[in-house]
Amino acid sequence: MATLTPEQVTAELAATEGWQAADGELTRVVTRENFRDALLFVNAVGYLAERANHHPDISIAWNKVTLTLSTHSEGGLTGKDFALARLISDLG
């Protein structure tokens, strides 16, 4: 799978609300109600990621979850990153 051009990234971002792209990565910070809810959200993300054979970087700071997606094997963003980002966004 080839990395996306800057123009393709811009087009994909337009269809992927709440995410930012920089330096070959997609990032989103999700605020949950509390730490427990953040953990439940991360577990749901983990389930989706495993099904997609994609493994995001995840950081939890109490109720804030930072998600970073990149296709490391390709050295940047691919359609796989945006597909997972949209699934994550559907979690709410």
N, C-alpha and C positions, 0 to 999 in steps of 0.2 A: 504494500500500500504506500503510495507516494505522499509526501507532505503537500499540504495545500499552499497555493500561491497567496500572496497578500490579498489579492482581489477575492479569491475564494474564501479566505478567512473572514473578510468583511461581509460577504454575502451570507456565510453561515452564522456569523454573529447576529445579523439582522433577524434571523429565525431562531435565535437561542437567547431569549431574554434573561437578563440578570447575570450574565457571564462577561468577563473581560479577557481579552487576549493580549499578551505581551511576551516577548522573548521566547516564542515557541511553546507557550503554555496557555491553557484556559484556567481562569481562577474565578471562584465565587465564594463569598462569605455568607453563610446562612445563620440567622439568629433563631434559636429555638426558645421555648418557654423557660427551661431550666437545664441543668446538667443531665438529668435522667432522660429528658426528651432529646437532648443532643446525642446521647449514646444510642437511643433507639433509632434516630435518624441515621447515624453512622452505620449501624447494623443493616438498615435497609439499603443504604448505598453500597455496602459491602456485598450484599446479595446480588444487586444489579450488576456490580462490577465483575463478580465471579461468573455470572451468566454470560457476560459480554467478553470474558477473558481479557479484561482490562483492569489495571490496578492503579487507581488514583492515589496521590499523596493526600493524606487527611490529617488535619490538626484540630484538636478540640481545646478551647479555652472557656471553661464553664459552659455557657450556653451558645457560644459562637463556634461554628464548624467552618474551617477553611478547606476548600477542595481545590486541588490542582491536578489538571489533566494534561497529559502529553503522551504521545506515542514514542517512548524512549528508543525503541528499536529503529525508528525512522528518523529520529533526531528533530522532531517538531510535531506540529499539529496535522492530524489526518481526519478523515470523515469519521473514524472510529471515536475520536475524542468528542466530537459534536453530537454523535448519536448517544453516547453515554451521558453527556451533559443534559440533553433533552429528557432522557429517562429520569435523571436525578431531579430535574426541575419539576417533573410531574409528581414527585413525592410531596410537594408543597412546601 
